[in-house]
Amino acid sequence: MASRRHLANAVRALSMDAVQRAKSGHPGAPMGMADIAEVLWNDYLKHNPNDPNWFDRDRFVLSNGHGSMLLYALLHLSGYDVSIDDLKDFRQLSSKTPGHPEYGYAPGVETTTGPLGQGIANAVGMALAEKVLAAQFNRPDFYIVDHYTYAFLGDGCLMEGISHEVCSLAGTLRLGKLIAFYDDNGISIDGEVDRWFTDDTPARFESYGWQVISKVDGHDSGEISAAIAKARRETDRPTLICCKTIIGFGSPNKQGKEDCHGSPLGDQEIVLVREKLKWTHAPFDMPKAIYEGWDAKKRGMTSQKDWGSRFEKYKKAYPELAEEFGRRLARELPVNFVETANAFILECQQSMQKIASRKASQNCLNAFGPLLPELLGGSADLAGSNLSIWSGSQPIVTDDSNGNYIYYGVREFGMSAIMNGIALHGGFINYGATFLTFMDYARNAVRMAALMGVQSIFVYTHDSIGLGEDGPTHQPIEQLVALRATPNLRTWRPCDTVESAVSWKSAIERKNGPSALVFSRQALMPIARTNEQVMNIQRGGYILRDCSKPRAIVIATGSEVGLAIEAASALSEKGIQIRVVSMPCAELFDAQDEIYRENVLPSTQRARVAVEALHADYWRKYVGLDGRVVGMRSYGQSAPGDELMQTFGFTIDNVVRTVLEVID
C-alpha cells in the first residue's frame, strides 16, 4: 500500500506534468495543498465516483480555482470519469479539464470557480441549502439530508470583499457543516503577500462566530486529520482550518516563491522535483498501487447504498414527505402549477390594476408561493422597498432553519453568489432582491450564474430615473444593458401586472439558466390585451397595439409601454397610425423563429422608435441607424419621478415628435 505522502505526490506529479504539457497553468497550489486533499478525500469525504450526482454526497469546492489541476487529479485518481487523456488535454479546446473548474464539463466539479471569493460564497450557499433542507425533511429517526460542504481557499479569496460578506453571514446562521481550509502559503501572483495582506485571519473568523483551528501543518497528515475531526465535532459553528503550506511543495528551486504560482515549472525543474519526491514514474504514468490507494468507488457505493436503505425506510414512515422530497430533487414543478399560474395571469388581465410592478411582483409571490414549497427567497436588506416578502414567508434565523426567506443583510454580491450555491445544491428555486443600480455590486455573480446555467432568479426594483428623489446614485442607467448583454441570462422588464406574472412564471419554469426580473417603484398603467396577446408575452416581444398599415413602429418596455400607447393615441388623432410593440424580454424575442420576429418587426418597416428610460444605445439593434431612441444618455437627478420623466423627454409630446421625425 502506498504511503500517504506517496499518494499526495501523485497529485503533485499529475499537476506539474499537466501544466507543463499545456505550457500554462498554476502548479503551485495543487502541489502545496496535495497533503490536505489526500487526507480529506481518502478519510472523510463522502462521495461516489460511480454516481457523481448522488444527492447526499459531501460537496467539495475549490474556491482558489486557478489550482484546478488539484481537483482534476483528485477526480481522476479517485475513480471519476476523468481519464488520463483528459488530464493530458488540460486547458485545451473542448476538454473536460479547462483552465479553471467549470460546472458541467467534468463529473464531480460542483461549481465554476476562478473569480476569487465566489467559490467560498457558493459553498456557503450549499451549506445553507443543506441546513434548510434538513430542517424541512429530516425527522428525529431519519436523517436523509446529512452531508458536509468542504471548501479550499487561499489568500486571494480572503482578500476579496465577498469573502467577508458570506463568511459573516455563515457565522450568524451557524452553518456547522461548512468546513473551509485556508491555504496559508503567503504567496500570490505578485509575490509575498505580507506586503499587502497582514490581516489576523483567525481573529477575523472568530469574530464572525466561526470555530478556528489555527497553525495546522498542511504537510502533516496527522495534524490535518485531527483538525478535520475536530471540525466535524463542532455542529453549531462553521470551521476554518488554517493550514500553513509551502506553495509548489517539492520543487527545489521554486517552492515557496511566486515563480511556481502561475507558470509551468519547466522541464529541468520537474526532473529535480521527481528526484526530491522520489517519484520515479514517467509523466502521466500512475502505478497500480496509487490507483488502489485512491480508489473511492467501493466506499462510495457502500455509502450510497446505506443512504438508499435509510431512504426506503423513510418512504414507508413518511410517504408524503418522501414523495415531496423526490419531486424537489427531480426539479419537477407541482402538477397544478402551470394551470394555476395561467389562471392567475388571466385574473391579472381582468383586474386592470394600476400598481407598481414591484407590487405586482409581490402579488405574484403571494399567488405562486403557496404552490411552491421549494421557493426560497431573500433580499439584501431592502425587503420593505423591493417587496420580496410574501404572506407565507418565514425567516431563516440562527435558531430556526425551517423557513423560506433569508435576510441577507447589505450584501448584494454575497447574496447573489450564495444564491448560485443554493441552486447548485438542489432542492430549491431561489430568488434574491435588491435595487437595479446595485446589480453592479453583484455583477460577476450574475455572470457566473449565466455561465453555469443555474436557476437563480435575480429580482431588481427601482428600475429607472422614475424612482425619483434618491437621485442618480440610486437611479440605474447602464445596468440593464449589462444584463441584456450577458449570454444565457433572460432579462425581463414588465410593463404591468400581467407581464409581471408572465415573467415570474417564466423564471420559475426555466431550469437551464438565470433570470433577471426588473420592476418599477412607481405605479404603471394597466394595458388591455386579447387572449392571444397575453399568450404572446412569453415570446418576449409582441404587438400590443396595431393598425392595418402602420407608418412607424414604437418599441417600449416597462413604465414606457403606457407612454407609447398614449403617444399612439395622440398620433392617431393626427391621422397617423403606428404599431406599438412591448418587448419585456428581448432575449426571448430574439430566440423566436424568423417568421414570428418578422411579423412583429417587419424588416421593410424602417421607421422605428424605441422608448425606455434607461441607456439608449442598446436599442440600436432594433431601430437601426435610421431609427430613433428616446432613452437616457446621461445620469439622472434628484427630484420627484414625474418631474424627471418630463425633464428627460419621456413625455407624450416628445415621443410623438420623435415618431414624426422618423416618418419624415
C-alpha positions, 0 to 999 in steps of 0.5 A: 500500500502506498504511503500517504505522502506517496499518494499526495505526490501523485497529485503533485506529479499529475499537476506539474506534468499537466501544466507543463504539457499545456505550457500554462497553468498554476502548479503551485497550489495543487502541489502545496495543498496535495497533503490536505486533499489526500487526507480529506478525500481518502478519510472523510469525504463522502462521495461516489465516483460511480454516481457523481450526482448522488444527492447526499454526497459531501460537496467539495469546492475549490474556491482558489480555482486557478489550482484546478489541476488539484481537483482534476487529479483528485477526480481522476485518481479517485475513480471519476470519469476523468481519464488520463487523456483528459488530464493530458488535454488540460486547458485545451479546446473542448476538454473536460479539464479547462483552465479553471473548474467549470460546472458541467464539463467534468463529473464531480466539479460542483461549481465554476470557480476562478473569480476569487471569493465566489467559490467560498460564497457558493459553498456557503450557499450549499451549506445553507441549502443543506441546513434548510433542507434538513430542517424541512425533511429530516425527522428525529429517526431519519436523517436523509439530508446529512452531508458536509460542504468542504471548501479550499481557499487561499489568500486571494479569496480572503482578500476579496470583499465577498469573502467577508460578506458570506463568511459573516453571514455563515457565522450568524446562521451557524452553518456547522457543516461548512468546513473551509481550509485556508491555504496559508502559503503567503504567496500570490501572483505578485509575490509575498503577500505580507506586503499587502495582506497582514490581516489576523485571519483567525481573529477575523473568523472568530469574530464572525462566530466561526470555530478556528483551528489555527497553525495546522501543518498542511504537510502533516497528515496527522495534524490535518486529520485531527483538525478535520475531526475536530471540525466535524465535532463542532455542529453549531459553528462553521470551521476554518482550518488554517493550514500553513503550506509551502506553495509548489511543495517539492520543487527545489528551486521554486517552492515557496516563491511566486515563480511556481504560482502561475507558470509551468515549472519547466522541464529541468525543474520537474526532473529535480522535483521527481528526484526530491519526491522520489517519484520515479514514474514517467509523466502521466504514468500512475502505478497500480498501487496509487490507483488502489490507494485512491480508489473511492468507488467501493466506499462510495457505493457502500455509502450510497447504498446505506443512504438508499436503505435509510431512504426506503425506510423513510418512504414507508414512515413518511410517504408524503414527505418522501414523495415531496422530497423526490419531486424537489430533487427531480426539479419537477414543478407541482402538477397544478402549477402551470394551470394555476399560474395561467389562471392567475395571469388571466385574473391579472388581465381582468383586474386592470390594476394600476400598481407598481410592478414591484407590487405586482411582483409581490402579488405574484409571490403571494399567488405562486408561493403557496404552490411552491414549497421549494421557493426560497427567497431573500433580499439584501436588506431592502425587503420593505422597498423591493417587496420580496416578502410574501404572506407565507414567508418565514425567516431563516434565523440562527435558531430556526432553519425551517423557513423560506426567506433569508435576510441577507443583510447589505450584501448584494454580491454575497447574496447573489453568489450564495444564491448560485450555491443554493441552486447548485445544491438542489432542492430549491428555486431561489430568488434574491432582491435588491435595487437595479443600480446595485446589480453592479455590486453583484455583477460577476455573480450574475455572470457566473450564474449565466455561465453555469446555467443555474436557476437563480432568479435575480429580482431588481426594483427601482428600475429607472430615473422614475424612482425619483428623489434618491437621485442618480446614485440610486437611479440605474442607467447602464445596468440593464444593458449589462444584463441584456448583454450577458449570454444565457441570462433572460432579462425581463422588464414588465410593463404591468401586472400581467407581464409581471406574472408572465415573467415570474412564471417564466423564471420559475419554469426555466431550469437551464439558466438565470433570470433577471426580473426588473420592476418599477417603484412607481405605479404603471398603467394597466394595458388591455390585451386579447387572449392571444396577446397575453399568450404572446408575452412569453415570446418576449416581444409582441404587438400590443397595439396595431393598425392595418398599415402602420407608418412607424413602429414604437418599441417600449418596455416597462413604465414606457409601454403606457407612454407609447400607447398614449403617444399612439393615441395622440398620433392617431388623432393626427391621422397617423397610425403606428404599431406599438410593440412591448418587448419585456424580454428581448432575449426571448424575442430574439430566440423566436423563429424568423417568421414570428420576429418578422411579423412583429418587426417587419424588416421593410418597416424602417421607421422605428422608435424605441422608448425606455428610460434607461441607456439608449444605445442598446436599442440600436439593434432594433431601430437601426441607424435610421431609427430613433431612441428616446432613452437616457444618455446621461445620469439622472437627478434628484427630484420627484419621478414625474418631474424627471420623466418630463425633464428627460423627454419621456413625455407624450409630446416628445415621443410623438415628435420623435415618431414624426421625425422618423416618418419624415 
